[in-house]
Amino acid sequence: MRASYIRAFIAHSFKGATCEAVRFMLEGSYQLLLSGQRQSDEVHFPGLENFALTLRMVERRLQVNTDDLIKYYYLCPRCWHLYTRAEILESESSVCSRAGCPGILYTSKRLRDGTLKRTPKKLLSYVSPISAIRLMLSRPGKYEQLQHWRTHDDAPGHVAPSQDREDEVMLRRHTPMRDIYDGWGWRAIQAGLERRRTNQWNVEDVDVHELQQRFVSLPCGLVFQLNLDWFQSVKNSTHSTGALYMTCLNNPRSVRYLREETQYWQLRL
């Protein structure tokens, strides 16, 4: 049964199978197992009576359903103030609660069954980066794959950040650069920094615990690249959708920018 679930999930995630095609595959697997069980009293598949027949149920059985990681917030279209769904449900007015802001948060519509539906003017979906990273590291062999870049000089441990200057490194023209790990900045990233404001216009990164620790020399010093993209998500309408997502640069270059390796963070509708 689990093998049937895995094949169905792979067909949808990597082979482009639609939800309807997945359902067709699952129904075929179910009938095959049911037929084998009926032909012999010695054949029994525990739990067959609760066999998953939809993609959503398969994801739950395989524990790969990420819907619970996504949180939704309402945004004021004028001042961009953030509201939770509970705050919207309890509110008595659709006008933004911030003083002086005339923004309308949602529209209301009475459904046939009498319930009141509130549709947000702007919606923000959010995934905690910590939750996304935990999910990534839970994949078998993923932690080991993220260590592939290390050389004999990059073993995890207490190592001070590189003091090389960019202009000095760039003069070493005889040294080829094949990936980001060959850049001067990779080993210059410092762990334990806290950004503090020094005055109205300036900020400073402070090593608050005086660790003097190279970030990538930590056992799990992961470096991420943030990407922001705005695009037209619907036809026949002038509406922009913004997506903020991150990519782990510790990944091998061959898989770094694959869809399954991209960590979704925020989406503004």
C-alpha positions in Angstrom: 0.0 0.0 0.0 2.8 2.4 0.9 4.5 1.7 -2.4 1.3 2.7 -4.2 1.2 5.9 -2.3 4.8 6.7 -3.0 4.4 6.1 -6.8 1.3 8.3 -6.9 3.1 11.1 -5.0 6.1 10.9 -7.3 3.9 10.9 -10.4 2.3 14.2 -9.3 5.4 15.9 -7.9 7.9 15.0 -10.5 6.1 13.6 -13.6 3.3 16.2 -14.0 0.3 13.9 -13.2 -2.9 15.7 -12.4 -5.0 15.1 -9.3 -7.5 13.2 -11.4 -4.7 11.0 -12.9 -3.4 10.3 -9.4 -6.9 9.2 -8.3 -7.1 6.9 -11.3 -3.8 5.3 -10.3 -4.8 4.9 -6.7 -8.2 3.3 -7.6 -6.3 0.8 -9.8 -3.9 -0.1 -7.0 -6.8 -0.5 -4.6 -8.7 -2.8 -6.9 -5.5 -4.9 -7.5 -4.9 -5.3 -3.8 -8.5 -6.0 -3.1 -8.6 -8.7 -5.8 -5.5 -10.4 -4.4 -7.1 -10.4 -0.9 -10.3 -11.9 -2.1 -8.6 -14.8 -4.0 -6.8 -16.2 -1.0 -7.7 -16.3 2.7 -3.9 -16.2 3.5 -3.5 -12.8 1.9 -4.5 -9.8 4.0 -3.6 -6.2 3.7 -4.2 -4.4 7.1 -5.9 -1.1 6.6 -7.0 -1.7 3.0 -10.5 -0.7 3.9 -9.1 2.8 4.5 -7.0 3.0 1.4 -6.2 6.5 0.3 -7.9 7.5 -3.0 -7.0 11.2 -3.2 -3.7 13.1 -3.5 -4.3 15.0 -0.3 -4.9 11.8 1.7 -1.8 10.3 0.2 0.3 13.3 1.4 -1.1 12.9 4.9 -0.4 9.2 5.0 3.2 9.8 3.8 3.5 12.8 6.2 4.5 15.1 3.4 1.5 17.5 3.5 2.9 21.0 4.1 -0.4 22.8 4.3 -0.1 23.1 8.1 3.1 25.0 7.7 1.4 27.9 5.8 -0.1 30.7 7.8 -2.4 33.3 6.3 -2.6 37.0 7.2 -4.8 39.9 6.1 -3.0 43.1 5.0 -4.4 46.6 5.0 -4.0 47.8 1.3 -3.2 51.4 2.5 -0.8 51.1 5.5 0.2 47.4 5.1 -0.7 46.6 8.8 -0.9 42.9 9.5 -4.0 41.1 10.9 -4.6 37.5 11.8 -7.6 35.6 10.6 -9.0 35.6 14.2 -8.8 39.4 14.4 -10.7 39.7 11.2 -13.4 37.3 12.3 -13.8 39.3 15.5 -13.7 42.7 14.0 -16.9 44.8 13.8 -15.8 47.0 10.9 -13.9 46.4 7.7 -11.9 49.6 8.1 -8.3 49.4 9.3 -8.0 49.8 13.1 -4.9 52.0 12.9 -5.5 55.7 13.7 -6.1 57.8 10.6 -5.9 54.9 8.1 -9.0 54.6 5.8 -8.0 51.3 4.3 -10.6 48.6 3.7 -9.5 45.2 4.9 -12.2 42.9 3.4 -15.5 42.7 1.6 -18.5 40.9 3.0 -21.0 38.6 1.3 -23.9 36.7 2.7 -24.0 33.1 1.4 -27.1 31.0 0.8 -26.8 29.1 4.0 -26.8 32.4 5.9 -23.1 32.5 6.8 -21.1 35.7 6.3 -18.0 35.4 4.1 -15.2 37.9 4.4 -12.9 38.2 1.4 -9.6 40.0 2.1 -8.5 42.9 -0.1 -4.9 41.8 0.3 -3.7 38.4 1.6 -0.3 37.3 2.8 0.7 33.7 3.1 3.7 32.9 5.2 5.9 29.9 6.1 8.3 30.2 9.0 11.9 29.8 7.7 12.7 27.6 10.7 9.9 25.2 9.9 10.9 25.1 6.2 14.6 24.4 7.2 13.5 21.6 9.6 11.4 20.0 6.9 14.3 20.1 4.5 16.8 18.6 7.0 14.3 15.8 7.8 14.8 14.3 4.3 17.1 11.2 4.4 20.7 12.1 3.4 20.0 15.8 3.0 22.3 16.9 5.8 25.1 14.9 4.3 24.5 16.4 0.9 24.7 19.9 2.3 28.3 19.1 3.4 29.5 18.2 -0.1 31.4 21.5 -0.6 33.8 21.0 2.4 37.5 20.4 1.6 40.2 19.1 4.0 40.5 22.7 5.3 36.8 23.1 6.0 36.1 20.6 8.7 33.5 21.8 11.2 35.0 23.4 14.3 36.0 26.7 15.9 37.6 28.6 13.1 37.8 32.4 12.8 36.2 34.2 9.9 38.5 34.7 6.9 40.3 38.1 7.0 41.0 38.1 3.3 40.0 41.4 1.6 38.0 41.2 -1.7 40.5 43.2 -3.7 43.4 40.9 -2.5 41.5 37.7 -3.4 40.5 39.0 -6.8 44.2 39.5 -7.7 44.8 35.7 -7.5 43.8 35.2 -11.1 45.5 31.8 -11.3 42.9 30.4 -9.0 39.8 29.3 -10.9 36.4 30.0 -9.3 33.9 27.2 -10.0 31.2 28.0 -7.5 30.2 30.3 -4.7 32.4 28.4 -2.3 35.4 29.7 -4.1 34.5 33.3 -3.5 36.2 35.3 -0.8 33.0 36.0 1.1 31.9 32.4 1.8 34.5 31.9 4.5 34.3 35.5 5.7 30.7 35.2 7.0 30.8 35.6 10.8 28.4 33.7 13.2 26.8 35.3 16.3 26.3 38.8 14.8 23.5 41.0 16.0 22.5 44.1 13.9 22.2 47.2 16.1 21.3 50.7 15.2 24.1 53.1 16.1 22.2 56.3 15.2 19.3 57.4 13.1 20.9 56.5 9.8 23.5 53.8 10.6 23.5 50.2 11.8 26.4 48.0 12.9 26.8 44.2 13.1 28.1 43.3 16.5 29.6 40.0 17.7 27.7 40.1 20.9 29.2 37.0 22.5 32.7 37.5 21.0 32.6 34.1 19.3 35.0 34.9 16.5 33.4 31.9 14.7 33.3 31.3 10.9 29.7 30.7 10.1 30.1 27.9 7.5 32.5 26.1 9.9 29.5 25.4 12.2 28.2 21.8 11.9 25.1 23.1 10.1 26.1 26.6 8.9 23.6 27.0 6.1 23.7 30.0 3.9 20.6 31.1 2.0 19.9 33.3 -1.0 16.7 35.3 -0.9 14.8 35.9 -4.1 11.9 38.4 -4.7 9.8 38.2 -7.8 6.6 40.0 -8.9 4.5 38.5 -11.6 1.0 38.5 -13.2 -0.7 35.5 -11.7 -4.1 35.9 -13.4 -5.3 36.7 -16.9 -7.5 39.5 -17.9 -6.6 41.6 -14.9 -3.9 44.0 -13.8 -2.9 42.4 -10.5 0.6 41.7 -9.3 1.6 38.9 -7.0 4.8 39.0 -5.1 6.7 35.8 -4.0 9.6 35.8 -1.6 11.5 32.5 -1.5 15.0 31.2 -0.5 17.5 28.8 -1.9 20.2 27.0 0.2 23.6 27.7 -1.3 25.1 24.8 0.5 23.4 22.5 -2.0 25.3 21.2 -5.0 25.0 23.5 -8.0 23.3 20.7 -10.0 20.3 20.7 -7.6 20.4 24.1 -6.0 17.7 25.8 -8.0 15.4 22.9 -8.6 11.8 23.6 -7.6 11.9 20.9 -4.8 14.9 22.6 -3.3 13.4 26.1 -3.2 12.0 27.1 0.2 8.8 29.2 -0.1 8.6 32.0 2.5 6.0 34.6 1.6 3.4 35.2 -1.1 1.4 38.5 -1.3 -1.8 38.4 -3.3 
